[in-house]
Amino acid sequence: MTALQLTLLVIDDDLEIRDALAEVLGDEGYLVVTRPGGEEALSYLRRGHRPHVIILDLWMPRMDGWDLRSALLADPELEVQARAVDLVV
């Protein structure tokens, strides 16, 4: 599998960090999707999107990384992926 085939989901409330990660990873050939928080990421995943890697900020307002991880594991449709996907914090 090449980098071009891999989708990375970057979740961070800091726009500068999100954009910097997206730029660097995109330059390496990855398809990068960004979301500003846990609620937005959960909505994205519930619509059927399945990234290969999730890069997750643990400290965010509203739904932080810990809450998102718990929500993923509690959702029967997302739990299998939550256990299978590479999660970088």
PDB file of N, CA, C and O in Angstrom, chain B, residues numbered from 101:
ATOM      1  N   MET B 101       0.857  -1.182   0.000  1.00  0.00           N
ATOM      2  CA  MET B 101       0.000   0.000   0.000  1.00  0.00           C
ATOM      3  C   MET B 101       0.897   1.238   0.000  1.00  0.00           C
ATOM      4  O   MET B 101       1.821   1.329   0.808  1.00  0.00           O
ATOM      5  N   THR B 102       0.639   2.171  -0.881  1.00  0.00           N
ATOM      6  CA  THR B 102       1.439   3.387  -0.949  1.00  0.00           C
ATOM      7  C   THR B 102       0.817   4.475  -0.090  1.00  0.00           C
ATOM      8  O   THR B 102      -0.339   4.379   0.321  1.00  0.00           O
ATOM      9  N   ALA B 103       1.599   5.509   0.172  1.00  0.00           N
ATOM     10  CA  ALA B 103       1.103   6.627   0.976  1.00  0.00           C
ATOM     11  C   ALA B 103      -0.137   7.246   0.344  1.00  0.00           C
ATOM     12  O   ALA B 103      -1.029   7.706   1.058  1.00  0.00           O
ATOM     13  N   LEU B 104      -0.205   7.262  -0.976  1.00  0.00           N
ATOM     14  CA  LEU B 104      -1.351   7.861  -1.654  1.00  0.00           C
ATOM     15  C   LEU B 104      -2.653   7.128  -1.348  1.00  0.00           C
ATOM     16  O   LEU B 104      -3.730   7.710  -1.478  1.00  0.00           O
ATOM     17  N   GLN B 105      -2.576   5.899  -0.956  1.00  0.00           N
ATOM     18  CA  GLN B 105      -3.763   5.118  -0.661  1.00  0.00           C
ATOM     19  C   GLN B 105      -4.195   5.266   0.797  1.00  0.00           C
ATOM     20  O   GLN B 105      -5.289   4.831   1.155  1.00  0.00           O
ATOM     21  N   LEU B 106      -3.381   5.853   1.626  1.00  0.00           N
ATOM     22  CA  LEU B 106      -3.686   5.950   3.046  1.00  0.00           C
ATOM     23  C   LEU B 106      -4.392   7.264   3.375  1.00  0.00           C
ATOM     24  O   LEU B 106      -3.960   8.340   2.964  1.00  0.00           O
ATOM     25  N   THR B 107      -5.479   7.149   4.120  1.00  0.00           N
ATOM     26  CA  THR B 107      -6.211   8.319   4.583  1.00  0.00           C
ATOM     27  C   THR B 107      -5.909   8.532   6.060  1.00  0.00           C
ATOM     28  O   THR B 107      -6.027   7.610   6.867  1.00  0.00           O
ATOM     29  N   LEU B 108      -5.519   9.753   6.405  1.00  0.00           N
ATOM     30  CA  LEU B 108      -5.238  10.118   7.787  1.00  0.00           C
ATOM     31  C   LEU B 108      -6.268  11.138   8.240  1.00  0.00           C
ATOM     32  O   LEU B 108      -6.558  12.097   7.524  1.00  0.00           O
ATOM     33  N   LEU B 109      -6.815  10.932   9.421  1.00  0.00           N
ATOM     34  CA  LEU B 109      -7.750  11.878  10.021  1.00  0.00           C
ATOM     35  C   LEU B 109      -7.014  12.607  11.140  1.00  0.00           C
ATOM     36  O   LEU B 109      -6.585  11.991  12.115  1.00  0.00           O
ATOM     37  N   VAL B 110      -6.874  13.919  10.995  1.00  0.00           N
ATOM     38  CA  VAL B 110      -6.215  14.751  12.000  1.00  0.00           C
ATOM     39  C   VAL B 110      -7.293  15.506  12.764  1.00  0.00           C
ATOM     40  O   VAL B 110      -8.076  16.252  12.178  1.00  0.00           O
ATOM     41  N   ILE B 111      -7.324  15.305  14.082  1.00  0.00           N
ATOM     42  CA  ILE B 111      -8.326  15.942  14.936  1.00  0.00           C
ATOM     43  C   ILE B 111      -7.602  16.819  15.949  1.00  0.00           C
ATOM     44  O   ILE B 111      -6.896  16.321  16.826  1.00  0.00           O
ATOM     45  N   ASP B 112      -7.784  18.126  15.817  1.00  0.00           N
ATOM     46  CA  ASP B 112      -7.129  19.068  16.726  1.00  0.00           C
ATOM     47  C   ASP B 112      -7.903  20.381  16.705  1.00  0.00           C
ATOM     48  O   ASP B 112      -8.302  20.855  15.642  1.00  0.00           O
ATOM     49  N   ASP B 113      -8.111  20.959  17.866  1.00  0.00           N
ATOM     50  CA  ASP B 113      -8.854  22.218  17.945  1.00  0.00           C
ATOM     51  C   ASP B 113      -8.011  23.418  17.543  1.00  0.00           C
ATOM     52  O   ASP B 113      -8.557  24.494  17.298  1.00  0.00           O
ATOM     53  N   ASP B 114      -6.704  23.261  17.470  1.00  0.00           N
ATOM     54  CA  ASP B 114      -5.804  24.351  17.091  1.00  0.00           C
ATOM     55  C   ASP B 114      -5.633  24.358  15.570  1.00  0.00           C
ATOM     56  O   ASP B 114      -5.030  23.449  15.000  1.00  0.00           O
ATOM     57  N   LEU B 115      -6.168  25.385  14.927  1.00  0.00           N
ATOM     58  CA  LEU B 115      -6.146  25.476  13.470  1.00  0.00           C
ATOM     59  C   LEU B 115      -4.724  25.428  12.911  1.00  0.00           C
ATOM     60  O   LEU B 115      -4.482  24.775  11.896  1.00  0.00           O
ATOM     61  N   GLU B 116      -3.792  26.105  13.558  1.00  0.00           N
ATOM     62  CA  GLU B 116      -2.412  26.131  13.058  1.00  0.00           C
ATOM     63  C   GLU B 116      -1.787  24.740  13.092  1.00  0.00           C
ATOM     64  O   GLU B 116      -1.098  24.347  12.150  1.00  0.00           O
ATOM     65  N   ILE B 117      -2.019  24.004  14.156  1.00  0.00           N
ATOM     66  CA  ILE B 117      -1.482  22.638  14.256  1.00  0.00           C
ATOM     67  C   ILE B 117      -2.145  21.745  13.211  1.00  0.00           C
ATOM     68  O   ILE B 117      -1.472  20.976  12.525  1.00  0.00           O
ATOM     69  N   ARG B 118      -3.469  21.852  13.095  1.00  0.00           N
ATOM     70  CA  ARG B 118      -4.209  21.057  12.109  1.00  0.00           C
ATOM     71  C   ARG B 118      -3.682  21.314  10.704  1.00  0.00           C
ATOM     72  O   ARG B 118      -3.400  20.379   9.954  1.00  0.00           O
ATOM     73  N   ASP B 119      -3.554  22.587  10.357  1.00  0.00           N
ATOM     74  CA  ASP B 119      -3.085  22.945   9.016  1.00  0.00           C
ATOM     75  C   ASP B 119      -1.643  22.513   8.772  1.00  0.00           C
ATOM     76  O   ASP B 119      -1.311  22.047   7.682  1.00  0.00           O
ATOM     77  N   ALA B 120      -0.786  22.665   9.778  1.00  0.00           N
ATOM     78  CA  ALA B 120       0.616  22.275   9.626  1.00  0.00           C
ATOM     79  C   ALA B 120       0.736  20.765   9.412  1.00  0.00           C
ATOM     80  O   ALA B 120       1.473  20.315   8.535  1.00  0.00           O
ATOM     81  N   LEU B 121       0.015  19.993  10.209  1.00  0.00           N
ATOM     82  CA  LEU B 121       0.048  18.538  10.041  1.00  0.00           C
ATOM     83  C   LEU B 121      -0.502  18.138   8.671  1.00  0.00           C
ATOM     84  O   LEU B 121       0.067  17.282   7.993  1.00  0.00           O
ATOM     85  N   ALA B 122      -1.600  18.757   8.272  1.00  0.00           N
ATOM     86  CA  ALA B 122      -2.200  18.437   6.973  1.00  0.00           C
ATOM     87  C   ALA B 122      -1.230  18.756   5.835  1.00  0.00           C
ATOM     88  O   ALA B 122      -1.118  17.990   4.877  1.00  0.00           O
ATOM     89  N   GLU B 123      -0.537  19.873   5.940  1.00  0.00           N
ATOM     90  CA  GLU B 123       0.405  20.258   4.888  1.00  0.00           C
ATOM     91  C   GLU B 123       1.583  19.292   4.807  1.00  0.00           C
ATOM     92  O   GLU B 123       1.930  18.822   3.723  1.00  0.00           O
ATOM     93  N   VAL B 124       2.191  18.998   5.942  1.00  0.00           N
ATOM     94  CA  VAL B 124       3.363  18.115   5.957  1.00  0.00           C
ATOM     95  C   VAL B 124       2.988  16.709   5.489  1.00  0.00           C
ATOM     96  O   VAL B 124       3.678  16.117   4.659  1.00  0.00           O
ATOM     97  N   LEU B 125       1.895  16.185   6.025  1.00  0.00           N
ATOM     98  CA  LEU B 125       1.480  14.830   5.658  1.00  0.00           C
ATOM     99  C   LEU B 125       0.989  14.764   4.215  1.00  0.00           C
ATOM    100  O   LEU B 125       1.229  13.777   3.519  1.00  0.00           O
ATOM    101  N   GLY B 126       0.306  15.809   3.769  1.00  0.00           N
ATOM    102  CA  GLY B 126      -0.129  15.872   2.382  1.00  0.00           C
ATOM    103  C   GLY B 126       1.054  15.907   1.428  1.00  0.00           C
ATOM    104  O   GLY B 126       1.025  15.281   0.369  1.00  0.00           O
ATOM    105  N   ASP B 127       2.099  16.644   1.809  1.00  0.00           N
ATOM    106  CA  ASP B 127       3.311  16.708   0.984  1.00  0.00           C
ATOM    107  C   ASP B 127       3.981  15.338   0.870  1.00  0.00           C
ATOM    108  O   ASP B 127       4.702  15.075  -0.093  1.00  0.00           O
ATOM    109  N   GLU B 128       3.744  14.472   1.847  1.00  0.00           N
ATOM    110  CA  GLU B 128       4.310  13.124   1.823  1.00  0.00           C
ATOM    111  C   GLU B 128       3.431  12.148   1.035  1.00  0.00           C
ATOM    112  O   GLU B 128       3.766  10.971   0.900  1.00  0.00           O
ATOM    113  N   GLY B 129       2.311  12.643   0.520  1.00  0.00           N
ATOM    114  CA  GLY B 129       1.481  11.822  -0.334  1.00  0.00           C
ATOM    115  C   GLY B 129       0.245  11.222   0.317  1.00  0.00           C
ATOM    116  O   GLY B 129      -0.494  10.478  -0.328  1.00  0.00           O
ATOM    117  N   TYR B 130       0.014  11.536   1.581  1.00  0.00           N
ATOM    118  CA  TYR B 130      -1.166  11.011   2.257  1.00  0.00           C
ATOM    119  C   TYR B 130      -2.389  11.860   1.933  1.00  0.00           C
ATOM    120  O   TYR B 130      -2.273  13.059   1.679  1.00  0.00           O
ATOM    121  N   LEU B 131      -3.556  11.233   1.944  1.00  0.00           N
ATOM    122  CA  LEU B 131      -4.811  11.945   1.865  1.00  0.00           C
ATOM    123  C   LEU B 131      -5.166  12.328   3.294  1.00  0.00           C
ATOM    124  O   LEU B 131      -5.392  11.454   4.131  1.00  0.00           O
ATOM    125  N   VAL B 132      -5.219  13.623   3.581  1.00  0.00           N
ATOM    126  CA  VAL B 132      -5.427  14.096   4.943  1.00  0.00           C
ATOM    127  C   VAL B 132      -6.784  14.768   5.064  1.00  0.00           C
ATOM    128  O   VAL B 132      -7.125  15.662   4.290  1.00  0.00           O
ATOM    129  N   VAL B 133      -7.552  14.319   6.051  1.00  0.00           N
ATOM    130  CA  VAL B 133      -8.837  14.913   6.379  1.00  0.00           C
ATOM    131  C   VAL B 133      -8.687  15.504   7.777  1.00  0.00           C
ATOM    132  O   VAL B 133      -8.115  14.866   8.661  1.00  0.00           O
ATOM    133  N   THR B 134      -9.192  16.712   7.983  1.00  0.00           N
ATOM    134  CA  THR B 134      -9.069  17.343   9.301  1.00  0.00           C
ATOM    135  C   THR B 134     -10.439  17.631   9.892  1.00  0.00           C
ATOM    136  O   THR B 134     -11.410  17.876   9.176  1.00  0.00           O
ATOM    137  N   ARG B 135     -10.489  17.596  11.197  1.00  0.00           N
ATOM    138  CA  ARG B 135     -11.682  17.972  11.942  1.00  0.00           C
ATOM    139  C   ARG B 135     -11.228  18.746  13.184  1.00  0.00           C
ATOM    140  O   ARG B 135     -10.206  18.409  13.783  1.00  0.00           O
ATOM    141  N   PRO B 136     -11.990  19.790  13.576  1.00  0.00           N
ATOM    142  CA  PRO B 136     -11.573  20.655  14.680  1.00  0.00           C
ATOM    143  C   PRO B 136     -11.891  20.124  16.075  1.00  0.00           C
ATOM    144  O   PRO B 136     -11.506  20.746  17.065  1.00  0.00           O
ATOM    145  N   GLY B 137     -12.575  19.003  16.177  1.00  0.00           N
ATOM    146  CA  GLY B 137     -12.899  18.488  17.504  1.00  0.00           C
ATOM    147  C   GLY B 137     -13.481  17.098  17.452  1.00  0.00           C
ATOM    148  O   GLY B 137     -13.733  16.548  16.380  1.00  0.00           O
ATOM    149  N   GLY B 138     -13.692  16.535  18.632  1.00  0.00           N
ATOM    150  CA  GLY B 138     -14.196  15.184  18.745  1.00  0.00           C
ATOM    151  C   GLY B 138     -15.590  15.002  18.181  1.00  0.00           C
ATOM    152  O   GLY B 138     -15.872  13.985  17.547  1.00  0.00           O
ATOM    153  N   GLU B 139     -16.466  15.969  18.400  1.00  0.00           N
ATOM    154  CA  GLU B 139     -17.839  15.854  17.892  1.00  0.00           C
ATOM    155  C   GLU B 139     -17.863  15.814  16.368  1.00  0.00           C
ATOM    156  O   GLU B 139     -18.591  15.019  15.773  1.00  0.00           O
ATOM    157  N   GLU B 140     -17.072  16.666  15.745  1.00  0.00           N
ATOM    158  CA  GLU B 140     -17.011  16.704  14.282  1.00  0.00           C
ATOM    159  C   GLU B 140     -16.386  15.411  13.729  1.00  0.00           C
ATOM    160  O   GLU B 140     -16.819  14.894  12.699  1.00  0.00           O
ATOM    161  N   ALA B 141     -15.383  14.913  14.415  1.00  0.00           N
ATOM    162  CA  ALA B 141     -14.743  13.666  13.983  1.00  0.00           C
ATOM    163  C   ALA B 141     -15.708  12.491  14.113  1.00  0.00           C
ATOM    164  O   ALA B 141     -15.773  11.639  13.228  1.00  0.00           O
ATOM    165  N   LEU B 142     -16.446  12.444  15.195  1.00  0.00           N
ATOM    166  CA  LEU B 142     -17.420  11.374  15.399  1.00  0.00           C
ATOM    167  C   LEU B 142     -18.494  11.412  14.309  1.00  0.00           C
ATOM    168  O   LEU B 142     -18.884  10.369  13.785  1.00  0.00           O
ATOM    169  N   SER B 143     -18.961  12.590  13.974  1.00  0.00           N
ATOM    170  CA  SER B 143     -19.943  12.741  12.903  1.00  0.00           C
ATOM    171  C   SER B 143     -19.373  12.255  11.572  1.00  0.00           C
ATOM    172  O   SER B 143     -20.055  11.558  10.821  1.00  0.00           O
ATOM    173  N   TYR B 144     -18.141  12.617  11.284  1.00  0.00           N
ATOM    174  CA  TYR B 144     -17.459  12.186  10.062  1.00  0.00           C
ATOM    175  C   TYR B 144     -17.381  10.654  10.006  1.00  0.00           C
ATOM    176  O   TYR B 144     -17.680  10.053   8.975  1.00  0.00           O
ATOM    177  N   LEU B 145     -16.988  10.041  11.095  1.00  0.00           N
ATOM    178  CA  LEU B 145     -16.854   8.583  11.134  1.00  0.00           C
ATOM    179  C   LEU B 145     -18.213   7.884  11.056  1.00  0.00           C
ATOM    180  O   LEU B 145     -18.328   6.816  10.456  1.00  0.00           O
ATOM    181  N   ARG B 146     -19.222   8.474  11.650  1.00  0.00           N
ATOM    182  CA  ARG B 146     -20.566   7.881  11.602  1.00  0.00           C
ATOM    183  C   ARG B 146     -21.180   7.942  10.205  1.00  0.00           C
ATOM    184  O   ARG B 146     -22.129   7.215   9.912  1.00  0.00           O
ATOM    185  N   ARG B 147     -20.648   8.798   9.351  1.00  0.00           N
ATOM    186  CA  ARG B 147     -21.118   8.865   7.966  1.00  0.00           C
ATOM    187  C   ARG B 147     -20.437   7.811   7.092  1.00  0.00           C
ATOM    188  O   ARG B 147     -20.619   7.796   5.874  1.00  0.00           O
ATOM    189  N   GLY B 148     -19.663   6.943   7.709  1.00  0.00           N
ATOM    190  CA  GLY B 148     -19.072   5.818   6.985  1.00  0.00           C
ATOM    191  C   GLY B 148     -17.635   5.985   6.554  1.00  0.00           C
ATOM    192  O   GLY B 148     -17.074   5.078   5.942  1.00  0.00           O
ATOM    193  N   HIS B 149     -17.023   7.111   6.853  1.00  0.00           N
ATOM    194  CA  HIS B 149     -15.619   7.310   6.491  1.00  0.00           C
ATOM    195  C   HIS B 149     -14.744   6.457   7.401  1.00  0.00           C
ATOM    196  O   HIS B 149     -14.985   6.376   8.606  1.00  0.00           O
ATOM    197  N   ARG B 150     -13.727   5.821   6.821  1.00  0.00           N
ATOM    198  CA  ARG B 150     -12.859   4.931   7.580  1.00  0.00           C
ATOM    199  C   ARG B 150     -11.388   5.238   7.293  1.00  0.00           C
ATOM    200  O   ARG B 150     -10.792   4.632   6.402  1.00  0.00           O
ATOM    201  N   PRO B 151     -10.802   6.173   8.041  1.00  0.00           N
ATOM    202  CA  PRO B 151      -9.386   6.483   7.834  1.00  0.00           C
ATOM    203  C   PRO B 151      -8.501   5.326   8.301  1.00  0.00           C
ATOM    204  O   PRO B 151      -8.907   4.515   9.133  1.00  0.00           O
ATOM    205  N   HIS B 152      -7.308   5.265   7.762  1.00  0.00           N
ATOM    206  CA  HIS B 152      -6.352   4.234   8.160  1.00  0.00           C
ATOM    207  C   HIS B 152      -5.654   4.602   9.465  1.00  0.00           C
ATOM    208  O   HIS B 152      -5.282   3.731  10.251  1.00  0.00           O
ATOM    209  N   VAL B 153      -5.483   5.906   9.684  1.00  0.00           N
ATOM    210  CA  VAL B 153      -4.800   6.409  10.886  1.00  0.00           C
ATOM    211  C   VAL B 153      -5.568   7.617  11.399  1.00  0.00           C
ATOM    212  O   VAL B 153      -6.043   8.442  10.619  1.00  0.00           O
ATOM    213  N   ILE B 154      -5.685   7.712  12.728  1.00  0.00           N
ATOM    214  CA  ILE B 154      -6.276   8.887  13.365  1.00  0.00           C
ATOM    215  C   ILE B 154      -5.206   9.536  14.222  1.00  0.00           C
ATOM    216  O   ILE B 154      -4.617   8.894  15.091  1.00  0.00           O
ATOM    217  N   ILE B 155      -4.958  10.811  13.972  1.00  0.00           N
ATOM    218  CA  ILE B 155      -4.037  11.602  14.792  1.00  0.00           C
ATOM    219  C   ILE B 155      -4.923  12.486  15.658  1.00  0.00           C
ATOM    220  O   ILE B 155      -5.658  13.334  15.152  1.00  0.00           O
ATOM    221  N   LEU B 156      -4.846  12.278  16.955  1.00  0.00           N
ATOM    222  CA  LEU B 156      -5.850  12.808  17.872  1.00  0.00           C
ATOM    223  C   LEU B 156      -5.236  13.648  18.988  1.00  0.00           C
ATOM    224  O   LEU B 156      -4.355  13.190  19.716  1.00  0.00           O
ATOM    225  N   ASP B 157      -5.713  14.875  19.109  1.00  0.00           N
ATOM    226  CA  ASP B 157      -5.361  15.751  20.228  1.00  0.00           C
ATOM    227  C   ASP B 157      -6.193  15.302  21.433  1.00  0.00           C
ATOM    228  O   ASP B 157      -7.411  15.157  21.325  1.00  0.00           O
ATOM    229  N   LEU B 158      -5.556  15.087  22.554  1.00  0.00           N
ATOM    230  CA  LEU B 158      -6.297  14.638  23.741  1.00  0.00           C
ATOM    231  C   LEU B 158      -7.007  15.777  24.457  1.00  0.00           C
ATOM    232  O   LEU B 158      -8.053  15.560  25.068  1.00  0.00           O
ATOM    233  N   TRP B 159      -6.459  16.988  24.394  1.00  0.00           N
ATOM    234  CA  TRP B 159      -7.011  18.114  25.155  1.00  0.00           C
ATOM    235  C   TRP B 159      -7.714  19.083  24.231  1.00  0.00           C
ATOM    236  O   TRP B 159      -7.088  19.958  23.633  1.00  0.00           O
ATOM    237  N   MET B 160      -9.034  18.918  24.119  1.00  0.00           N
ATOM    238  CA  MET B 160      -9.853  19.791  23.276  1.00  0.00           C
ATOM    239  C   MET B 160     -11.111  20.168  24.058  1.00  0.00           C
ATOM    240  O   MET B 160     -11.531  19.432  24.951  1.00  0.00           O
ATOM    241  N   PRO B 161     -11.712  21.311  23.727  1.00  0.00           N
ATOM    242  CA  PRO B 161     -12.970  21.673  24.395  1.00  0.00           C
ATOM    243  C   PRO B 161     -14.116  20.779  23.916  1.00  0.00           C
ATOM    244  O   PRO B 161     -13.982  20.067  22.921  1.00  0.00           O
ATOM    245  N   ARG B 162     -15.209  20.822  24.612  1.00  0.00           N
ATOM    246  CA  ARG B 162     -16.410  20.025  24.336  1.00  0.00           C
ATOM    247  C   ARG B 162     -16.123  18.536  24.434  1.00  0.00           C
ATOM    248  O   ARG B 162     -16.264  17.965  25.515  1.00  0.00           O
ATOM    249  N   MET B 163     -15.729  17.893  23.360  1.00  0.00           N
ATOM    250  CA  MET B 163     -15.410  16.466  23.378  1.00  0.00           C
ATOM    251  C   MET B 163     -13.913  16.307  23.155  1.00  0.00           C
ATOM    252  O   MET B 163     -13.413  16.513  22.048  1.00  0.00           O
ATOM    253  N   ASP B 164     -13.200  15.937  24.223  1.00  0.00           N
ATOM    254  CA  ASP B 164     -11.749  15.786  24.075  1.00  0.00           C
ATOM    255  C   ASP B 164     -11.420  14.406  23.498  1.00  0.00           C
ATOM    256  O   ASP B 164     -12.312  13.604  23.221  1.00  0.00           O
ATOM    257  N   GLY B 165     -10.139  14.152  23.327  1.00  0.00           N
ATOM    258  CA  GLY B 165      -9.699  12.899  22.728  1.00  0.00           C
ATOM    259  C   GLY B 165     -10.114  11.674  23.520  1.00  0.00           C
ATOM    260  O   GLY B 165     -10.452  10.640  22.944  1.00  0.00           O
ATOM    261  N   TRP B 166     -10.090  11.788  24.826  1.00  0.00           N
ATOM    262  CA  TRP B 166     -10.492  10.661  25.680  1.00  0.00           C
ATOM    263  C   TRP B 166     -11.975  10.351  25.485  1.00  0.00           C
ATOM    264  O   TRP B 166     -12.367   9.189  25.378  1.00  0.00           O
ATOM    265  N   ASP B 167     -12.799  11.411  25.440  1.00  0.00           N
ATOM    266  CA  ASP B 167     -14.244  11.226  25.243  1.00  0.00           C
ATOM    267  C   ASP B 167     -14.545  10.645  23.857  1.00  0.00           C
ATOM    268  O   ASP B 167     -15.428   9.801  23.708  1.00  0.00           O
ATOM    269  N   LEU B 168     -13.805  11.105  22.852  1.00  0.00           N
ATOM    270  CA  LEU B 168     -13.997  10.575  21.506  1.00  0.00           C
ATOM    271  C   LEU B 168     -13.660   9.091  21.477  1.00  0.00           C
ATOM    272  O   LEU B 168     -14.418   8.291  20.928  1.00  0.00           O
ATOM    273  N   ARG B 169     -12.552   8.730  22.052  1.00  0.00           N
ATOM    274  CA  ARG B 169     -12.151   7.306  22.080  1.00  0.00           C
ATOM    275  C   ARG B 169     -13.224   6.466  22.773  1.00  0.00           C
ATOM    276  O   ARG B 169     -13.567   5.385  22.294  1.00  0.00           O
ATOM    277  N   SER B 170     -13.747   6.946  23.876  1.00  0.00           N
ATOM    278  CA  SER B 170     -14.803   6.226  24.595  1.00  0.00           C
ATOM    279  C   SER B 170     -16.058   6.101  23.742  1.00  0.00           C
ATOM    280  O   SER B 170     -16.693   5.047  23.720  1.00  0.00           O
ATOM    281  N   ALA B 171     -16.419   7.178  23.036  1.00  0.00           N
ATOM    282  CA  ALA B 171     -17.602   7.155  22.174  1.00  0.00           C
ATOM    283  C   ALA B 171     -17.419   6.156  21.027  1.00  0.00           C
ATOM    284  O   ALA B 171     -18.359   5.447  20.667  1.00  0.00           O
ATOM    285  N   LEU B 172     -16.234   6.099  20.465  1.00  0.00           N
ATOM    286  CA  LEU B 172     -15.969   5.151  19.386  1.00  0.00           C
ATOM    287  C   LEU B 172     -16.107   3.713  19.874  1.00  0.00           C
ATOM    288  O   LEU B 172     -16.695   2.874  19.191  1.00  0.00           O
ATOM    289  N   LEU B 173     -15.571   3.438  21.041  1.00  0.00           N
ATOM    290  CA  LEU B 173     -15.630   2.083  21.584  1.00  0.00           C
ATOM    291  C   LEU B 173     -17.043   1.694  22.017  1.00  0.00           C
ATOM    292  O   LEU B 173     -17.382   0.511  22.048  1.00  0.00           O
ATOM    293  N   ALA B 174     -17.864   2.688  22.349  1.00  0.00           N
ATOM    294  CA  ALA B 174     -19.232   2.420  22.789  1.00  0.00           C
ATOM    295  C   ALA B 174     -20.211   2.283  21.626  1.00  0.00           C
ATOM    296  O   ALA B 174     -21.328   1.802  21.817  1.00  0.00           O
ATOM    297  N   ASP B 175     -19.814   2.694  20.438  1.00  0.00           N
ATOM    298  CA  ASP B 175     -20.688   2.647  19.267  1.00  0.00           C
ATOM    299  C   ASP B 175     -20.476   1.318  18.543  1.00  0.00           C
ATOM    300  O   ASP B 175     -19.378   1.064  18.047  1.00  0.00           O
ATOM    301  N   PRO B 176     -21.502   0.464  18.472  1.00  0.00           N
ATOM    302  CA  PRO B 176     -21.336  -0.850  17.847  1.00  0.00           C
ATOM    303  C   PRO B 176     -20.846  -0.790  16.398  1.00  0.00           C
ATOM    304  O   PRO B 176     -20.134  -1.689  15.950  1.00  0.00           O
ATOM    305  N   GLU B 177     -21.219   0.260  15.665  1.00  0.00           N
ATOM    306  CA  GLU B 177     -20.799   0.359  14.267  1.00  0.00           C
ATOM    307  C   GLU B 177     -19.360   0.855  14.123  1.00  0.00           C
ATOM    308  O   GLU B 177     -18.735   0.627  13.087  1.00  0.00           O
ATOM    309  N   LEU B 178     -18.830   1.521  15.129  1.00  0.00           N
ATOM    310  CA  LEU B 178     -17.482   2.080  15.048  1.00  0.00           C
ATOM    311  C   LEU B 178     -16.468   1.343  15.916  1.00  0.00           C
ATOM    312  O   LEU B 178     -15.262   1.534  15.760  1.00  0.00           O
ATOM    313  N   GLU B 179     -16.942   0.516  16.814  1.00  0.00           N
ATOM    314  CA  GLU B 179     -16.066  -0.135  17.792  1.00  0.00           C
ATOM    315  C   GLU B 179     -14.999  -1.003  17.133  1.00  0.00           C
ATOM    316  O   GLU B 179     -13.839  -0.972  17.544  1.00  0.00           O
ATOM    317  N   VAL B 180     -15.373  -1.773  16.124  1.00  0.00           N
ATOM    318  CA  VAL B 180     -14.399  -2.643  15.454  1.00  0.00           C
ATOM    319  C   VAL B 180     -13.305  -1.805  14.816  1.00  0.00           C
ATOM    320  O   VAL B 180     -12.122  -2.122  14.943  1.00  0.00           O
ATOM    321  N   GLN B 181     -13.695  -0.732  14.128  1.00  0.00           N
ATOM    322  CA  GLN B 181     -12.685   0.119  13.513  1.00  0.00           C
ATOM    323  C   GLN B 181     -11.844   0.821  14.572  1.00  0.00           C
ATOM    324  O   GLN B 181     -10.634   0.975  14.410  1.00  0.00           O
ATOM    325  N   ALA B 182     -12.488   1.244  15.656  1.00  0.00           N
ATOM    326  CA  ALA B 182     -11.760   1.939  16.715  1.00  0.00           C
ATOM    327  C   ALA B 182     -10.644   1.061  17.282  1.00  0.00           C
ATOM    328  O   ALA B 182      -9.585   1.560  17.662  1.00  0.00           O
ATOM    329  N   ARG B 183     -10.884  -0.209  17.332  1.00  0.00           N
ATOM    330  CA  ARG B 183      -9.862  -1.139  17.834  1.00  0.00           C
ATOM    331  C   ARG B 183      -8.813  -1.466  16.766  1.00  0.00           C
ATOM    332  O   ARG B 183      -7.678  -1.813  17.093  1.00  0.00           O
ATOM    333  N   ALA B 184      -9.199  -1.352  15.484  1.00  0.00           N
ATOM    334  CA  ALA B 184      -8.298  -1.751  14.400  1.00  0.00           C
ATOM    335  C   ALA B 184      -7.447  -0.606  13.859  1.00  0.00           C
ATOM    336  O   ALA B 184      -6.348  -0.842  13.356  1.00  0.00           O
ATOM    337  N   VAL B 185      -7.933   0.624  13.954  1.00  0.00           N
ATOM    338  CA  VAL B 185      -7.225   1.757  13.366  1.00  0.00           C
ATOM    339  C   VAL B 185      -6.023   2.144  14.227  1.00  0.00           C
ATOM    340  O   VAL B 185      -6.052   2.030  15.453  1.00  0.00           O
ATOM    341  N   ASP B 186      -4.971   2.601  13.557  1.00  0.00           N
ATOM    342  CA  ASP B 186      -3.834   3.146  14.291  1.00  0.00           C
ATOM    343  C   ASP B 186      -4.220   4.505  14.838  1.00  0.00           C
ATOM    344  O   ASP B 186      -4.672   5.377  14.096  1.00  0.00           O
ATOM    345  N   LEU B 187      -4.042   4.683  16.133  1.00  0.00           N
ATOM    346  CA  LEU B 187      -4.383   5.931  16.802  1.00  0.00           C
ATOM    347  C   LEU B 187      -3.115   6.554  17.351  1.00  0.00           C
ATOM    348  O   LEU B 187      -2.390   5.941  18.134  1.00  0.00           O
ATOM    349  N   VAL B 188      -2.857   7.794  16.922  1.00  0.00           N
ATOM    350  CA  VAL B 188      -1.664   8.524  17.367  1.00  0.00           C
ATOM    351  C   VAL B 188      -2.162   9.702  18.198  1.00  0.00           C
ATOM    352  O   VAL B 188      -2.992  10.487  17.739  1.00  0.00           O
ATOM    353  N   VAL B 189      -1.658   9.820  19.411  1.00  0.00           N
ATOM    354  CA  VAL B 189      -2.074  10.936  20.280  1.00  0.00           C
ATOM    355  C   VAL B 189      -0.910  11.865  20.526  1.00  0.00           C
ATOM    356  O   VAL B 189      -1.056  12.864  21.232  1.00  0.00           O
TER     357      VAL B 189
END
